[in-house]
Amino acid sequence: MAGGARLRANRRTVDFSRATLQGVALFSILNEGAKRCVFLD
């Protein structure tokens, strides 16, 4: 029982960290795009 709960918690943590990584990647891409636009102007 405890092992299953731990596994479930682990999966939730992995989902959360994956979502965080996607958010960070998206933010850095947008940031790069904004910098390029500023440099072009």
Kinemage of the C-alpha trace (Angstrom):
@kinemage 1
@onewidth
@group {chain A} dominant
@subgroup {mainchain}
@vectorlist {calphas} color= white
{ca met a 1} P 0.000 0.000 0.000
{ca ala a 2} L 2.681 2.484 1.053
{ca gly a 3} L 4.755 1.603 -2.019
{ca gly a 4} L 1.810 2.327 -4.321
{ca ala a 5} L 1.209 5.685 -2.645
{ca arg a 6} L 4.873 6.558 -2.991
{ca leu a 7} L 4.794 5.590 -6.663
{ca arg a 8} L 1.723 7.761 -7.210
{ca ala a 9} L 3.389 10.706 -5.456
{ca asn a 10} L 6.509 10.183 -7.567
{ca arg a 11} L 4.451 10.225 -10.750
{ca arg a 12} L 2.798 13.461 -9.648
{ca thr a 13} L 6.223 14.987 -8.946
{ca val a 14} L 7.471 13.915 -12.376
{ca asp a 15} L 4.397 15.454 -14.044
{ca phe a 16} L 4.931 18.661 -12.079
{ca ser a 17} L 8.639 18.911 -12.920
{ca arg a 18} L 7.889 18.146 -16.568
{ca ala a 19} L 5.294 20.936 -16.637
{ca thr a 20} L 7.787 23.272 -14.949
{ca leu a 21} L 10.466 22.422 -17.513
{ca gln a 22} L 8.023 23.079 -20.359
{ca gly a 23} L 7.109 26.420 -18.766
{ca val a 24} L 10.766 27.387 -18.417
{ca ala a 25} L 11.509 26.350 -22.007
{ca leu a 26} L 8.522 28.312 -23.292
{ca phe a 27} L 9.548 31.355 -21.259
{ca ser a 28} L 13.134 31.260 -22.553
{ca ile a 29} L 11.887 30.907 -26.151
{ca leu a 30} L 9.587 33.915 -25.701
{ca asn a 31} L 12.425 35.807 -24.028
{ca glu a 32} L 14.756 35.084 -26.961
{ca gly a 33} L 12.064 36.199 -29.406
{ca ala a 34} L 11.554 39.442 -27.484
{ca lys a 35} L 15.314 40.124 -27.486
{ca arg a 36} L 15.505 39.532 -31.243
{ca cys a 37} L 12.583 41.901 -31.853
{ca val a 38} L 14.272 44.579 -29.741
{ca phe a 39} L 17.558 44.128 -31.614
{ca leu a 40} L 15.773 44.292 -34.982
{ca asp a 41} L 14.152 47.599 -34.038
